[in-house]
Amino acid sequence: MLRESYLITPPGEILLAGRSIGPELDDLRRAALLLAGVGGLILVLGLAGGWWLAGRAIHPINDISAAAVKIAAGDLSQRINLANTENELGRLGTVLNSTFDRLGAALEEQKQFTADAAHELRTPVSVVLTQTQTALNRERTAAEYRETVESCQRAAQRMRRLIESLLELARLDAGQEPMKRERVNLVSTTLDCAKLVQPLADQRKVHLYYEVPPLECVGDAERIGQVITNLLTNAVNYNVENGEVRIAGESKNGSAIITVSDTGPGIPPEDLPHIFKRFYRAEKSRTAGRSGLGLSISKAIVDAHGGALDVISESGKGTTFTIRLPKVD
């Protein structure tokens, strides 16, 4: 291919010049092919790299989905494998694993709670059935019938107390138990609780000591009194003869604090982490007739007030329960 150029001179002559541009066109075609090849290679590499990066990004999502499906099917032992916990998906996986852990623990506690409740109810029901069946097998005297009815009554009362405690715990867990938010004079409240427990202390030859300074908190006086009474009752029951129970109070870090200490044998270290669990009894030999729900209810009440219930104990040196409640501003 030629490229031509002409020029007209004044005399009217025409000058024409030209040359072949074939080599330049060949160079342009080779450059176009090279650019197309390089562009295609870059496109392929970009698609491959994007597919690889997208796969790496989506892989944790697939793991999360697979784990969630298995957990939904009932396998609560499944967890999300986390290779990198620093990115957003890694942090999401960490949060979900923590949620699955709490869910699994809650379901296990629910299963245990159901089994324990069934076990606790089975005993009094068995007593009622056994007594009534024995009484119906043959004619008995009026005194024997009366004894049978009294035994059934005791079993029914035990069932009623257990059912009432279970209902109270269920309402507290669901947040359906209303808690008043008013000024509570802890001096008078703890004094009333001490007077209520005093006859039991006298019976068991345990001395009560009261050392609560002027102190107020925000909450439900009746419910707080229920907690203190329960702790005092336990302190008296699980004490030694001529032992002591001390009720003390103080204000610290914006909280009103009440402590109940005893000089009993203490709680064994292996039992201490479990004493707030429902139906748990640290001393099985001394809990006949008790449901093992008192401390669970007490902790639920204190938690509902936005406070905390803690325990410190050492075998042979007694136990101290500490109630922390929001103080009046």
C-alpha positions in Angstrom: 0.0 0.0 0.0 1.2 3.4 -1.0 0.8 6.8 0.7 0.9 9.7 -1.8 1.1 13.5 -1.5 1.0 16.1 -4.2 1.7 19.9 -4.5 0.5 22.3 -7.3 3.1 24.9 -8.2 2.4 28.5 -9.5 3.2 27.6 -13.0 0.5 25.0 -12.8 2.8 22.0 -12.5 1.9 19.2 -10.1 4.5 17.5 -8.0 3.6 14.0 -6.7 5.5 12.1 -4.1 4.7 8.7 -2.4 6.0 5.8 -0.5 4.9 2.4 0.6 3.4 2.2 4.2 3.2 -1.6 4.3 5.9 -2.0 7.0 4.1 0.5 9.3 0.8 -1.3 8.8 2.4 -4.6 9.6 3.8 -3.1 12.8 0.4 -1.8 13.7 -1.2 -5.2 13.2 1.4 -6.9 15.3 0.9 -4.2 18.0 -2.8 -4.7 17.9 -2.5 -8.5 18.2 0.0 -8.1 21.0 -2.3 -5.7 22.9 -5.3 -8.1 22.4 -3.2 -11.0 23.6 -1.9 -9.2 26.6 -5.4 -7.8 27.4 -7.0 -11.3 27.1 -4.3 -12.7 29.4 -4.9 -10.0 31.9 -8.7 -10.6 31.7 -8.2 -14.3 32.2 -5.8 -13.7 35.1 -8.2 -11.2 36.6 -11.2 -13.6 36.3 -9.1 -16.4 37.8 -7.8 -14.2 40.6 -11.3 -12.8 41.3 -12.8 -16.3 41.4 -10.1 -17.4 43.8 -10.5 -14.4 46.1 -14.3 -14.7 45.9 -14.0 -18.4 46.8 -11.8 -17.6 49.8 -14.3 -14.8 50.9 -17.3 -17.1 50.5 -15.8 -20.2 52.0 -16.3 -18.9 55.6 -19.9 -18.1 54.7 -20.4 -21.7 53.5 -18.8 -23.0 56.7 -21.2 -20.8 58.7 -24.2 -22.0 56.7 -23.2 -25.6 57.0 -22.7 -25.3 60.8 -26.0 -23.5 61.2 -27.8 -26.2 59.2 -26.3 -29.0 61.3 -27.1 -27.1 64.5 -30.7 -26.5 63.3 -30.9 -30.3 62.7 -30.1 -30.9 66.4 -26.3 -31.3 66.4 -25.3 -28.7 68.9 -21.7 -29.8 69.0 -21.0 -28.2 65.6 -18.9 -25.1 65.5 -17.5 -22.8 62.8 -13.8 -23.4 61.8 -12.1 -20.1 61.9 -8.8 -19.6 60.0 -8.7 -15.9 60.4 -10.4 -14.1 63.3 -9.3 -10.6 62.4 -11.5 -9.9 59.4 -15.3 -9.2 59.5 -16.3 -12.8 58.8 -13.9 -14.1 61.4 -15.3 -11.9 64.0 -18.8 -12.9 62.9 -17.8 -16.5 63.2 -16.4 -15.9 66.7 -19.7 -14.3 67.8 -21.7 -17.1 66.3 -19.6 -19.8 68.0 -20.0 -18.0 71.3 -23.8 -17.8 70.7 -23.9 -21.5 69.8 -21.9 -22.3 73.0 -24.5 -20.4 75.1 -27.3 -22.0 73.3 -25.9 -25.5 73.8 -25.3 -24.8 77.5 -28.8 -23.4 77.9 -30.4 -26.4 76.3 -28.3 -28.8 78.4 -29.4 -26.9 81.5 -33.0 -27.1 80.4 -32.7 -30.8 79.9 -31.1 -31.3 83.3 -33.7 -29.0 84.8 -36.5 -31.0 83.3 -35.0 -34.2 84.5 -34.4 -32.9 88.0 -38.0 -31.5 88.2 -39.4 -34.8 87.1 -37.3 -36.6 89.7 -38.3 -34.2 92.5 -42.0 -34.6 91.6 -41.8 -38.4 91.2 -41.0 -38.9 94.9 -44.1 -37.3 96.4 -46.3 -38.7 93.7 -45.0 -42.2 94.5 -45.7 -41.6 98.2 -49.3 -40.6 97.4 -49.9 -43.6 95.1 -48.2 -46.0 97.5 -50.2 -44.8 100.5 -53.5 -44.8 98.7 -53.0 -48.2 97.2 -52.0 -49.6 100.6 -55.1 -48.1 102.2 -57.4 -49.5 99.6 -56.0 -53.1 99.7 -58.0 -53.9 102.9 -60.2 -52.3 105.5 -58.3 -50.3 108.1 -59.0 -48.5 111.3 -59.9 -44.8 111.4 -56.4 -44.0 112.9 -54.7 -45.8 110.0 -56.8 -44.0 107.5 -56.0 -40.7 109.2 -52.2 -41.5 109.1 -52.5 -42.3 105.4 -54.3 -39.1 104.6 -51.8 -37.1 106.6 -48.9 -38.7 104.7 -50.6 -37.9 101.4 -51.1 -34.3 102.6 -47.4 -33.9 103.4 -46.5 -35.2 100.0 -49.0 -32.9 98.3 -47.7 -29.9 100.3 -44.2 -30.8 99.1 -45.4 -30.9 95.5 -47.1 -27.6 95.9 -44.0 -25.9 97.3 -41.9 -27.3 94.4 -44.5 -26.3 91.8 -44.7 -22.8 93.2 -40.9 -22.5 93.2 -40.8 -23.7 89.6 -43.4 -21.2 88.5 -41.6 -18.4 90.3 -38.4 -19.3 88.5 -40.2 -19.5 85.2 -41.7 -16.0 85.7 -38.3 -14.6 86.8 -36.6 -16.1 83.7 -39.2 -14.7 81.4 -39.1 -11.2 83.1 -42.8 -11.5 84.0 -42.3 -11.1 87.8 -42.7 -7.4 88.5 -40.1 -5.8 90.6 -40.9 -2.6 92.4 -38.4 0.3 92.0 -38.6 2.2 95.3 -36.4 3.2 98.2 -35.8 0.3 100.5 -34.6 0.7 104.0 -32.2 -2.2 104.3 -31.9 -1.7 108.1 -35.5 -2.4 108.8 -35.7 -5.1 106.0 -32.8 -7.1 107.4 -34.0 -6.7 110.9 -37.4 -8.1 110.0 -35.7 -11.0 108.3 -33.5 -11.7 111.4 -36.6 -11.6 113.7 -38.3 -14.1 111.3 -35.4 -16.5 111.4 -34.6 -16.1 115.2 -36.9 -19.0 116.4 -35.2 -21.4 114.0 -31.8 -20.1 115.2 -32.9 -20.6 118.8 -34.0 -24.1 118.0 -30.7 -25.0 116.5 -28.7 -23.1 119.1 -27.2 -20.6 116.6 -26.5 -17.0 117.6 -27.5 -14.2 115.2 -25.5 -11.0 115.2 -26.8 -7.9 113.4 -24.4 -5.1 112.2 -26.1 -3.1 109.5 -25.5 0.7 109.4 -28.1 3.1 107.9 -28.3 1.9 104.3 -30.8 2.2 101.4 -31.1 0.7 98.0 -33.5 0.8 95.0 -35.7 -2.3 94.6 -38.6 -4.4 95.9 -38.5 -4.6 99.6 -40.5 -7.8 99.8 -38.3 -9.6 97.2 -35.1 -8.4 98.8 -36.4 -9.6 102.2 -37.1 -13.0 100.6 -33.5 -13.3 99.5 -32.1 -12.3 102.9 -34.4 -14.6 104.7 -33.4 -17.5 102.5 -29.7 -16.8 103.1 -30.2 -16.5 106.8 -32.2 -19.8 106.9 -29.4 -21.6 105.0 -26.8 -20.1 107.3 -28.7 -21.4 110.4 -29.5 -24.8 108.9 -25.9 -25.4 107.7 -24.2 -24.3 110.9 -22.7 -26.0 113.9 -24.3 -26.1 117.4 -23.5 -22.8 119.2 -22.4 -21.4 115.9 -22.8 -17.8 114.7 -24.5 -16.0 111.8 -23.5 -12.4 111.2 -25.5 -9.9 109.1 -23.4 -6.9 108.0 -23.9 -4.0 105.6 -21.9 -1.3 103.9 -22.0 1.2 101.0 -19.3 0.8 98.4 -18.7 1.8 94.8 -22.3 2.9 94.3 -23.8 -0.3 95.7 -25.5 -1.2 98.9 -23.9 -4.4 100.2 -25.4 -6.9 102.6 -23.3 -9.9 103.8 -24.5 -13.0 105.5 -21.7 -15.1 107.1 -21.8 -18.3 109.1 -19.4 -20.4 111.1 -20.6 -23.7 109.5 -18.5 -26.4 107.9 -18.3 -24.4 104.6 -19.0 -25.6 101.1 -16.6 -28.0 99.5 -14.6 -26.5 96.6 -16.0 -28.9 94.1 -19.5 -27.9 95.0 -19.0 -24.1 95.1 -19.3 -23.4 91.4 -22.6 -25.2 91.2 -24.6 -24.0 94.3 -26.7 -21.5 92.3 -27.8 -24.2 89.8 -31.3 -25.4 90.1 -31.9 -28.5 92.3 -28.3 -28.6 93.2 -27.6 -29.7 96.8 -24.1 -29.4 98.2 -24.9 -31.5 101.3 -27.2 -34.3 100.2 -27.5 -35.7 103.7 -28.9 -32.5 105.2 -31.3 -31.4 102.5 -34.2 -33.8 103.1 -37.5 -32.2 102.1 -35.8 -29.2 100.4 -36.1 -28.7 96.7 -32.7 -27.1 96.0 -34.2 -24.0 94.4 -33.8 -21.4 97.1 -30.4 -20.1 96.0 -31.5 -20.2 92.3 -34.5 -18.1 93.1 -32.5 -15.7 95.3 -29.9 -15.2 92.5 -32.7 -14.6 89.9 -34.3 -12.0 92.2 -31.0 -10.2 92.7 -30.2 -10.3 89.0 -33.6 -8.9 88.2 -32.7 -5.9 90.4 -29.5 -5.3 88.4 -27.4 -6.5 91.3 -25.2 -9.5 92.1 -25.1 -12.4 94.5 -21.7 -13.9 95.2 -20.4 -16.5 97.6 -17.0 -17.2 99.3 -16.5 -20.4 101.3 -13.7 -22.5 102.7 -14.2 -26.0 104.1 -14.2 -25.8 107.9 -14.2 -22.0 108.1 -17.8 -21.0 107.1 -19.5 -19.4 104.2 -20.2 -15.7 103.3 -22.9 -14.7 100.8 -22.7 -11.1 99.5 -25.7 -9.2 98.0 -24.9 -6.1 95.9 -27.8 -3.9 95.1 -28.1 -0.5 93.4 -27.8 2.2 96.0 -30.1 5.2 96.2 -28.5 8.2 94.5 
